[in-house]
Amino acid sequence: MSEAELIFTALAELSTRQIAESIQATGLPENETAGKKGGGIAKKARLELEGKTGKKIVSGENFLPPKNTKKLNGK
C-alpha cells in the first residue's frame, strides 16, 4: 500500500472506533453503522484530495497475486 492509502485506512479505522465509542456500540448492527460512517469520513477526505491533486490515491500495490492451487484428482 502507498503512504496515502495507509493514512486514509488509519483515518477510517480511527473514525470508526471513535464513533463506536461515542454511541457505545454493542453488537453487529451498531458497529456496522459506525463502520459505514467511519469509512464515509475517509472516503470524503480521499475524494477531496483526489479532486484537488488530480491524482488517484488507490493503487494496485495492495493486491496479492492469486495463489497457484493444486488440482485434485486431475480436475
SEGUGU-859393 format. One line per field, with one value per residue: x, y, z of N, C-alpha, C in turn; residue number from 1; residue in one letter. Coordinates in steps of 0.05 Angstrom, whole numbers, m for minus. Example, Ala and Ser with C-alpha at 12.3 -4.5 7.8 and 13.67 -1.06 7.14 Angstrom:
BEGIN
n.u	[264  257] $
n.v	[m114  m45] $
n.w	[156  142] $
ca.u	[246  273] $
ca.v	[m90  m21] $
ca.w	[156  143] $
c.u	[264  258] $
c.v	[m66  1] $
c.w	[156  157] $
k	[1  2] $
r	[A  S] $
***
This chain:
BEGIN
n.u	[17  8  35  m5  m52  m47  m52  m105  m133  m121  m147  m200  m205  m195  m236  m281  m274  m277  m329  m359  m347  m369  m423  m430  m429  m454  m454  m467  m501  m498  m443  m434  m459  m428  m380  m392  m402  m352  m319  m341  m326  m270  m273  m295  m255  m213  m233  m237  m183  m163  m192  m169  m115  m115  m97  m100  m112  m116  m81  m54  m19  m32  m55  m54  m23  m59  m59  m24  m60  m66  m94  m143  m149  m138  m170] $
n.v	[m24  45  105  144  112  81  121  140  93  88  134  120  76  99  138  104  75  116  136  89  84  132  125  82  30  m36  m101  m127  m96  m42  m32  m40  4  45  32  42  97  115  98  128  179  177  166  213  249  227  230  286  302  275  303  355  346  317  267  196  161  107  50  m5  m32  m58  m107  m177  m228  m281  m345  m404  m460  m529  m579  m626  m697  m695  m657] $
n.w	[0  m12  19  25  20  67  105  97  107  162  180  170  205  255  258  256  304  343  334  345  400  419  413  443  421  415  393  327  290  309  308  254  232  254  228  174  175  193  151  111  124  114  60  39  50  20  m33  m37  m34  m80  m118  m113  m125  m172  m176  m167  m107  m91  m106  m146  m116  m69  m78  m77  m117  m148  m116  m135  m144  m128  m168  m152  m162  m216  m240] $
ca.u	[0  22  33  m32  m71  m45  m63  m134  m142  m119  m168  m225  m205  m197  m263  m299  m271  m288  m358  m370  m344  m387  m451  m428  m438  m452  m466  m460  m515  m488  m416  m435  m466  m404  m361  m400  m398  m323  m309  m351  m308  m245  m279  m299  m228  m198  m244  m230  m155  m161  m202  m151  m90  m119  m83  m114  m99  m116  m63  m55  3  m42  m68  m36  m29  m73  m42  m26  m73  m63  m120  m146  m160  m134  m190] $
ca.v	[0  70  120  156  91  75  144  140  70  95  153  104  60  117  149  83  69  138  136  67  91  154  115  58  8  m64  m119  m123  m74  m15  m30  m38  32  60  26  55  125  120  94  150  202  173  167  241  261  217  242  314  303  267  326  377  340  304  241  175  152  78  38  m34  m44  m73  m132  m200  m244  m306  m368  m427  m482  m556  m591  m653  m718  m689  m639] $
ca.w	[0  m13  43  26  26  95  121  95  122  190  186  171  229  278  257  263  332  359  331  361  428  427  414  460  404  423  373  299  276  317  298  225  227  260  207  150  180  194  124  96  130  100  32  32  51  m3  m57  m38  m41  m108  m134  m111  m137  m198  m175  m153  m82  m90  m126  m148  m100  m46  m86  m79  m140  m140  m109  m152  m129  m140  m175  m141  m179  m245  m249] $
c.u	[18  19  5  m53  m71  m57  m93  m147  m142  m141  m195  m227  m209  m225  m283  m298  m283  m318  m371  m368  m364  m416  m453  m440  m434  m466  m461  m475  m504  m459  m414  m441  m442  m383  m367  m396  m368  m310  m317  m335  m282  m250  m282  m272  m212  m207  m237  m201  m150  m170  m183  m125  m92  m105  m100  m98  m96  m99  m67  m35  m7  m55  m47  m43  m43  m53  m46  m38  m70  m91  m120  m158  m158  m154  m180] $
c.v	[25  85  133  136  83  96  144  116  75  114  138  88  77  129  129  77  91  140  113  72  112  145  90  34  m19  m80  m110  m99  m46  m11  m28  m9  50  57  41  85  132  117  117  176  201  176  197  255  253  229  272  318  296  290  349  372  328  277  221  167  121  68  8  m48  m61  m100  m154  m216  m270  m328  m390  m450  m508  m567  m619  m672  m710  m670  m611] $
c.w	[0  14  46  32  56  113  120  108  152  198  188  197  254  280  266  293  350  357  347  391  437  429  431  445  416  402  345  286  283  307  268  217  232  238  181  152  180  166  106  100  114  70  23  31  27  m29  m60  m46  m70  m126  m135  m126  m165  m199  m159  m128  m82  m113  m127  m131  m77  m53  m88  m104  m131  m135  m130  m135  m144  m145  m164  m162  m209  m256  m252] $
k	[1  2  3  4  5  6  7  8  9  10  11  12  13  14  15  16  17  18  19  20  21  22  23  24  25  26  27  28  29  30  31  32  33  34  35  36  37  38  39  40  41  42  43  44  45  46  47  48  49  50  51  52  53  54  55  56  57  58  59  60  61  62  63  64  65  66  67  68  69  70  71  72  73  74  75] $
r	[M  S  E  A  E  L  I  F  T  A  L  A  E  L  S  T  R  Q  I  A  E  S  I  Q  A  T  G  L  P  E  N  E  T  A  G  K  K  G  G  G  I  A  K  K  A  R  L  E  L  E  G  K  T  G  K  K  I  V  S  G  E  N  F  L  P  P  K  N  T  K  K  L  N  G  K] $
***
